[in-house]
Each structure stands twice: as structure tokens, then as C-alpha cells.
Amino acid sequence: MPGLVRGMARTAAVVGTATATRNAVNRRQAEKNMAAYQNAAVATAPPPQQQQVVYAAPPPQPEYIPAQAPAVQEDVITQLERLGALKAQGLLTEEEFNAQKAKLLGL
């Protein structure tokens, strides 16, 4: 029976060694696979893109608008009619009427 025990011990040693060797090989292969995967991921990853800064358009500048006359000028005919009405009411003399009329007509 000692031969049988020795045979079993020998078989156990061989199996144990084979298992340890297989585990070591598997671990090394897993490490190589992981390294290859990481290298491939780095190699195929697109380069980081720079963020583009987009500026808003400046607000529109107001166009130059020349100042208008303070009040809307009435046309000359309407002003002459008013002067005539004031003269007819006796509020303007003939001389005042003629002076204002000449002023309106640019004389």
C-alpha cells in the first residue's frame, strides 16, 4: 500500500503543479489582454477636441439720425391763413401782417 500512497501523492503533486502553472499562464495572458485592450483603446480614441468659444454678435449700433426740428413746421399757406384771420379779427395791424408775411415768404 505504500506504493499506492506514493502514487497518489505523486499524482496530487503533478495535478497541483499543473493547476498552478495553468493559473499563472491564465493570469499572464489576462494581463497581456488587458494591456493590449488599453493600448488599442488609447490608439483608437479620438483626440480630445478643444472647445470652441463662440462669441455673440455685438448689439447693433444705432444709426445716426439727425435731430429733427423741435416742432413740425406748418406749411406757409396755413400760416398765412392764420395771419389773415388774425388781421380780420383786428388783432394784427396792416404793418404787423405785412412784416410777418414777408418773414414767412423769406422776403
C-alpha positions as CSV (number, residue, x, y, z in Angstrom):
1,M,0.0,0.0,0.0
2,P,2.9,2.3,0.4
3,G,3.3,2.3,-3.4
4,L,-0.3,3.4,-3.8
5,V,0.1,6.3,-1.4
6,R,3.2,7.3,-3.1
7,G,1.4,7.1,-6.4
8,M,-1.4,9.2,-5.1
9,A,0.9,11.8,-3.7
10,R,2.8,11.9,-6.9
11,T,-0.5,12.4,-8.8
12,A,-1.5,15.1,-6.4
13,A,1.8,16.9,-6.9
14,V,1.5,16.7,-10.6
15,V,-2.1,18.0,-10.6
16,G,-1.2,20.7,-8.2
17,T,1.8,21.8,-10.3
18,A,-0.3,21.7,-13.4
19,T,-3.0,23.8,-11.8
20,A,-0.6,26.4,-10.5
21,T,1.1,26.6,-13.9
22,R,-2.3,26.9,-15.7
23,N,-3.3,29.7,-13.3
24,A,0.0,31.5,-13.8
25,V,-0.4,31.3,-17.6
26,N,-4.0,32.4,-17.5
27,R,-3.1,35.4,-15.3
28,R,-0.2,36.4,-17.6
29,Q,-2.5,36.1,-20.6
30,A,-5.2,38.2,-18.9
31,E,-2.6,40.9,-18.1
32,K,-1.4,40.9,-21.8
33,N,-5.0,41.1,-23.0
34,M,-5.8,44.0,-20.6
35,A,-2.6,45.8,-21.8
36,A,-3.5,45.2,-25.4
37,Y,-7.1,46.4,-24.8
38,Q,-5.9,49.6,-23.1
39,N,-3.4,50.3,-25.9
40,A,-6.0,49.8,-28.5
41,A,-8.4,52.0,-26.7
42,V,-5.8,54.8,-26.4
43,A,-4.8,54.4,-30.1
44,T,-8.3,54.5,-31.5
45,A,-9.7,57.1,-29.2
46,P,-10.3,60.4,-31.0
47,P,-8.0,63.2,-29.9
48,P,-9.6,65.5,-27.3
49,Q,-11.2,68.4,-29.0
50,Q,-10.7,71.9,-28.0
51,Q,-13.7,73.7,-27.0
52,Q,-14.6,76.4,-29.5
53,V,-15.5,79.7,-28.0
54,V,-18.5,81.2,-29.7
55,Y,-19.0,84.9,-29.1
56,A,-22.3,86.6,-29.5
57,A,-22.6,89.2,-32.2
58,P,-22.3,92.7,-30.8
59,P,-25.5,94.6,-30.4
60,P,-26.4,96.7,-33.5
61,Q,-25.2,100.2,-33.2
62,P,-27.9,102.8,-33.7
63,E,-27.7,104.7,-36.9
64,Y,-27.0,108.4,-36.7
65,I,-30.3,110.2,-37.0
66,P,-30.0,113.9,-37.3
67,A,-32.1,115.9,-34.8
68,Q,-35.4,117.0,-36.2
69,A,-36.9,120.4,-35.8
70,P,-38.5,120.8,-32.4
71,A,-41.9,121.1,-33.8
72,V,-43.5,120.2,-37.0
73,Q,-43.4,123.2,-39.2
74,E,-46.7,124.1,-40.7
75,D,-46.7,124.9,-44.3
76,V,-46.5,128.5,-45.3
77,I,-50.1,128.7,-46.7
78,T,-51.6,127.6,-43.3
79,Q,-49.5,130.2,-41.5
80,L,-50.6,132.9,-44.0
81,E,-54.2,131.9,-43.5
82,R,-53.8,132.3,-39.7
83,L,-52.2,135.7,-40.1
84,G,-55.1,136.7,-42.4
85,A,-57.6,135.5,-39.8
86,L,-55.8,137.5,-37.0
87,K,-55.8,140.6,-39.2
88,A,-59.5,140.1,-40.0
89,Q,-60.3,139.9,-36.3
90,G,-58.4,143.1,-35.8
91,L,-55.7,141.5,-33.7
92,L,-52.9,142.4,-36.2
93,T,-52.4,145.8,-37.9
94,E,-51.6,146.0,-41.6
95,E,-48.0,146.7,-40.8
96,E,-47.7,143.6,-38.5
97,F,-49.4,141.4,-41.0
98,N,-47.1,142.6,-43.9
99,A,-44.0,142.1,-41.7
100,Q,-45.0,138.5,-40.7
101,K,-46.0,137.7,-44.3
102,A,-42.6,138.9,-45.6
103,K,-40.9,136.9,-42.9
104,L,-42.8,133.7,-43.9
105,L,-42.1,134.2,-47.6
106,G,-38.4,134.9,-47.0
107,L,-38.6,138.5,-48.4
